[in-house]
């Protein structure tokens, strides 16, 4: 770089404040806008909301300020490599220079992919990507809401493809698709259609670009808006290899904006072919049913009325014969039961004789076993005063009575 000429004369004398103001003016005039790439460190956030940090490389470090309200599209961490855009200024109170940031972006694909992977894991853990929450697309949508840039090629491609394939009404929500405000505008578009509910399906679209350019479609505000959408949503961002986080939250992911239009509506030719196939199936089904009905009608044999009467008479004859057989069998069974009942008196008389003989036999046995028979043979029973039998001569009990066959004698 060419060394600038000095405009301060050697004999000039400045106050400290004048020198600081002069230096500040020179720095800000020479560097109204500058982009610097480096690694962040010493990140702090003041209670005011301002953020202070250092951007450095192997040889130097510069103080950085991000004023409250400046868009920061990702989480700042120590060691993160970024590209900042801002202006140089000085801070006279500490006699140092610093950069006031107006924009900040990630530097390098590796850092971006790492950030996206961490965010994807976080949002997936919250259930924003669950397949069970995916909504089916309408078969024939009438109105399609599109969130994209009105001047971009993506909007024109979607319009042309819808016009070629199927006539639908298009409602555009204009949104920037690149830059610091893109994520907020895209999320606002999704929320708008869900609030007014004036479309059947939503397409969020953007053409291809570098990974850094597509980052707004991986911002949490966009992903959460897509996951919360009550209207079916198609994501058509970038090209086939590009995968943004909105693709995981959307109900359907299309490889391109044009692919989103192709997924949403069928072609006129395919509809005509589908209708033809349906007509052929209906026609064949109707013809088959008609043929079967005709065959059943032809197979019906209408009988002569006289023949019908004769068949009924035959059925009555069969029933009469069956009834006669049943009645005769019942009569025979009843007669047998009557004969059996008539033998009851003889059976009872025989049973009574047998019982009388058994009672007589038992009486004889009772008499033979009674102790009275023993007394008849000359024996006697000696009892004490408690009427207990004395059976031994050495018993200490005193005899009180003696029972003989003809009576009892007291002692």
ROLUMLUM-21330 format. One record per residue (C-alpha): residue in one letter; z, x, y. Coordinates in steps of 0.02 Angstrom, whole numbers, padded with zeros to 5 digits, always signed. Layout:
BEGIN
aZXY
...
//
This chain:
BEGIN
x+00000+00000+00000
x-00040+00059+00175
x+00112+00108+00279
x+00126+00000+00437
x+00136+00083+00607
x+00306+00087+00691
x+00326-00017+00849
x+00502+00040+00889
x+00512+00185+01010
x+00634+00326+00972
x+00727+00305+01136
x+00758+00117+01113
x+00938+00063+01088
x+00978-00104+01003
x+01136-00199+00974
x+01182-00231+00793
x+01137-00415+00809
x+00971-00375+00895
x+00927-00248+00762
x+00970-00372+00624
x+00868-00509+00708
x+00721-00390+00731
x+00728-00336+00549
x+00740-00518+00492
x+00587-00565+00594
x+00487-00417+00527
x+00531-00455+00346
x+00494-00641+00358
x+00331-00611+00452
x+00271-00481+00326
x+00320-00584+00173
x+00296-00770+00211
x+00254-00800+00028
x+00275-00686-00121
x+00274-00705-00311
x+00388-00592-00412
x+00408-00576-00600
x+00571-00516-00675
x+00727-00553-00775
x+00868-00664-00710
x+01050-00607-00709
x+01217-00647-00625
x+01176-00833-00607
x+01307-00932-00511
x+01309-01107-00437
x+01412-01138-00281
x+01507-01298-00246
x+01376-01336-00115
x+01243-01349-00252
x+01152-01189-00202
x+01117-01062-00340
x+01133-00874-00319
x+01065-00745-00441
x+00974-00579-00459
x+00797-00545-00520
x+00773-00372-00591
x+00668-00255-00694
x+00699-00080-00759
x+00691-00002-00586
x+00760-00123-00457
x+00852-00286-00422
x+00832-00416-00283
x+00952-00554-00232
x+00884-00731-00254
x+00937-00897-00178
x+00883-01070-00237
x+00936-01200-00109
x+01005-01367-00169
x+00862-01491-00196
x+00733-01359-00246
x+00651-01418-00410
x+00705-01314-00560
x+00611-01381-00714
x+00714-01289-00845
x+00888-01220-00876
x+00916-01049-00799
x+01001-00920-00910
x+01041-00736-00898
x+00901-00632-00974
x+00767-00765-00948
x+00603-00693-00886
x+00529-00796-00743
x+00404-00793-00602
x+00476-00847-00435
x+00381-00897-00280
x+00466-00888-00112
x+00488-00791+00050
x+00584-00635+00093
x+00725-00647+00219
x+00879-00549+00267
x+01064-00590+00274
x+01135-00495+00422
x+01318-00527+00376
x+01299-00415+00223
x+01151-00311+00282
x+01044-00354+00131
x+00878-00437+00096
x+00846-00582-00022
x+00715-00705-00080
x+00726-00892-00045
x+00641-00978-00193
x+00523-01125-00171
x+00456-01128-00351
x+00512-01053-00516
x+00422-01048-00683
x+00444-00963-00850
x+00352-00801-00880
x+00273-00772-01049
x+00233-00890-01192
x+00376-00825-01298
x+00509-00879-01174
x+00428-01050-01153
x+00416-01079-01340
x+00597-01029-01364
x+00651-01151-01229
x+00544-01291-01302
x+00613-01262-01477
x+00794-01271-01416
x+00757-01430-01317
x+00668-01506-01467
x+00819-01477-01579
x+00934-01553-01449
x+00830-01711-01424
x+00798-01731-01611
x+00986-01726-01641
x+01002-01873-01521
x+00879-01974-01627
x+00738-01981-01498
x+00608-01931-01628
x+00661-02045-01772
x+00513-02118-01867
x+00607-02280-01896
x+00597-02316-01709
x+00407-02301-01698
x+00320-02461-01645
x+00150-02517-01713
x+00002-02524-01594
x-00074-02695-01554
x-00232-02733-01655
x-00332-02796-01507
x-00246-02751-01341
x-00301-02846-01187
x-00226-02733-01053
x-00197-02546-01065
x-00082-02450-00947
x-00131-02269-00915
x-00016-02140-00836
x-00120-01993-00776
x-00206-01916-00627
x-00339-02033-00555
x-00451-01883-00514
x-00434-01794-00680
x-00563-01786-00818
x-00439-01865-00940
x-00443-02033-00848
x-00632-02034-00842
x-00646-01991-01027
x-00527-02132-01075
x-00621-02257-00966
x-00790-02209-01038
x-00730-02214-01218
x-00644-02384-01198
x-00800-02454-01114
x-00907-02393-01260
x-00794-02457-01397
x-00703-02615-01343
x-00687-02710-01179
x-00508-02701-01111
x-00429-02711-00940
x-00361-02545-00877
x-00209-02529-00764
x-00187-02354-00690
x-00021-02281-00633
x-00072-02127-00534
x+00034-01973-00567
x+00014-01788-00545
x+00004-01701-00713
x+00046-01524-00658
x+00176-01448-00544
x+00358-01476-00503
x+00344-01664-00470
x+00234-01705-00620
x+00375-01742-00743
x+00463-01863-00625
x+00300-01955-00585
x+00249-01973-00768
x+00422-02039-00815
x+00414-02159-00668
x+00246-02224-00731
x+00316-02261-00905
x+00468-02346-00830
x+00357-02448-00713
x+00253-02525-00853
x+00411-02564-00952
x+00489-02645-00801
x+00344-02759-00750
x+00280-02781-00931
x+00100-02809-00875
x+00014-02710-01015
x+00006-02716-01205
x+00008-02527-01233
x+00033-02368-01130
x-00068-02207-01136
x+00005-02048-01060
x-00140-01928-01041
x-00188-01756-00976
x-00328-01636-01016
x-00306-01465-01090
x-00231-01315-01002
x-00115-01168-01019
x+00054-01195-01098
x+00138-01175-00928
x+00028-01314-00856
x+00077-01435-00995
x+00265-01408-00977
x+00297-01568-00875
x+00260-01667-01034
x+00403-01578-01123
x+00532-01613-00988
x+00682-01715-01043
x+00650-01850-00914
x+00476-01882-00987
x+00532-01873-01169
x+00677-01993-01140
x+00565-02116-01046
x+00438-02113-01189
x+00573-02138-01322
x+00651-02282-01224
x+00486-02372-01196
x+00486-02549-01266
x+00295-02553-01251
x+00200-02453-01384
x+00154-02283-01312
x+00016-02160-01357
x+00028-01978-01306
x-00141-01897-01271
x-00095-01731-01190
x-00197-01572-01204
x-00308-01529-01351
x-00284-01533-01540
x-00177-01373-01554
x-00065-01423-01408
x+00100-01505-01455
x+00215-01563-01315
x+00385-01643-01341
x+00318-01811-01281
x+00210-01810-01439
x+00367-01822-01546
x+00443-01963-01443
x+00282-02066-01428
x+00242-02202-01555
x+00072-02120-01590
x+00010-01945-01548
x-00175-01923-01509
x-00257-01751-01513
x-00344-01778-01345
x-00355-01912-01208
x-00520-01968-01284
x-00436-01976-01454
x-00304-02091-01380
x-00440-02216-01332
x-00518-02203-01505
x-00352-02234-01591
x-00313-02383-01481
x-00469-02489-01500
x-00604-02504-01634
x-00790-02485-01603
x-00901-02637-01583
x-01001-02583-01735
x-00847-02566-01845
x-00788-02739-01789
x-00956-02816-01831
x-00954-02730-02000
x-00776-02788-02031
x-00824-02968-01987
x-00975-02957-02103
x-00866-02895-02245
x-00741-03033-02211
x-00879-03163-02211
x-00947-03099-02377
x-00774-03103-02456
x-00744-03280-02394
x-00917-03336-02451
x-00895-03260-02624
x-00721-03334-02641
x-00783-03507-02590
x-00931-03496-02710
x-00817-03444-02853
x-00696-03587-02818
x-00839-03711-02807
x-00910-03652-02974
x-00740-03664-03058
x-00711-03839-02990
x-00883-03893-03051
x-00846-03825-03225
x-00680-03918-03233
x-00763-04081-03180
x-00900-04061-03310
x-00771-04026-03445
x-00684-04192-03414
x-00725-04315-03557
x-00704-04497-03502
x-00658-04603-03655
x-00707-04781-03697
x-00571-04908-03647
x-00572-04982-03822
x-00543-04809-03895
x-00397-04784-03777
x-00319-04949-03835
x-00342-04902-04017
x-00261-04733-03989
x-00111-04818-03909
x-00099-04937-04059
x-00101-04786-04174
x+00041-04708-04076
x+00140-04871-04092
x+00111-04873-04281
x+00174-04694-04293
x+00327-04740-04191
x+00360-04893-04303
x+00353-04789-04461
x+00468-04659-04385
x+00593-04792-04331
x+00593-04872-04504
x+00631-04707-04586
x+00772-04671-04464
x+00849-04846-04485
x+00840-04839-04677
x+00923-04668-04678
x+01063-04733-04567
x+01088-04887-04680
x+01100-04778-04836
x+01225-04665-04753
x+01330-04816-04698
x+01331-04887-04877
x+01390-04722-04946
x+01531-04718-04822
x+01580-04898-04867
x+01586-04856-05054
x+01696-04708-05017
x+01814-04815-04914
x+01828-04946-05055
x+01906-04815-05170
x+02051-04785-05051
x+02178-04905-05141
x+02161-04815-05309
x+02177-04648-05224
x+02334-04704-05131
x+02413-04776-05292
x+02383-04614-05386
x+02455-04515-05243
x+02612-04624-05237
x+02642-04604-05426
x+02627-04417-05412
x+02748-04413-05265
x+02875-04524-05358
x+02870-04410-05510
x+02894-04257-05399
x+03044-04336-05313
x+03122-04379-05483
x+03096-04201-05542
x+03177-04133-05386
x+03327-04250-05410
x+03351-04185-05586
x+03344-04006-05525
x+03468-04045-05386
x+03591-04122-05510
x+03574-03976-05629
x+03606-03851-05490
x+03752-03947-05411
x+03928-03874-05434
x+03984-04049-05487
x+03899-04020-05656
x+04001-03862-05677
x+04162-03958-05643
x+04111-04085-05778
x+04119-03944-05905
x+04306-03915-05871
x+04305-03796-05724
x+04401-03818-05561
x+04393-03749-05382
x+04548-03680-05295
x+04553-03682-05102
x+04679-03620-04972
x+04747-03717-04826
x+04588-03674-04726
x+04483-03755-04865
x+04412-03584-04912
x+04380-03551-05099
x+04501-03429-05183
x+04400-03332-05312
x+04523-03191-05364
x+04697-03194-05444
x+04758-03050-05331
x+04708-03141-05173
x+04847-03148-05043
x+04794-03324-04994
x+04909-03462-05050
x+04825-03604-05151
x+04829-03771-05061
x+04719-03885-05169
x+04624-03892-05335
x+04462-03987-05355
x+04425-04062-05528
x+04277-04162-05587
x+04369-04324-05554
x+04448-04282-05388
x+04555-04166-05278
x+04740-04126-05308
x+04854-04051-05174
x+04980-03915-05222
//
